């Protein structure tokens, strides 16, 4: 259920559901109402999209030396934990977003894990 909030423009009581229009001032409840949610969503989107690609390229180019490969693997694990959708629970507005970002995160990190395991098996 949607809760009732006060309209930020005129103070009239309206639903907090997205797309609700205030009958007095025509204020529309939007997706990014509030700066905190916009910042969290931007940070989460950047981490979800760029962190896996950065990790993959780092692991690929760091396989020249065993020490650089270990550092790249640790960096990839760190970025995987930082970009995990469980750290950004308050960002998702719909079930589709939650499913989409979880599936992207699982796919990219499983690809990265397979890449690391293949590099390790070729070294042995």
Buried (B, 14 or more C-beta within 10 A) or exposed (E): EEEEBEBEEEEEEBBEEEEBEBEEEEBEBEEEBEEEBEEBBEBBBEBBBEBBEBBBEBBEEBBEEEEBBEEBBEBBBEBBEEBBBEEBEEBBEEEEEBEBBBEBBEEBBEEBEEBBEEBEEEEE
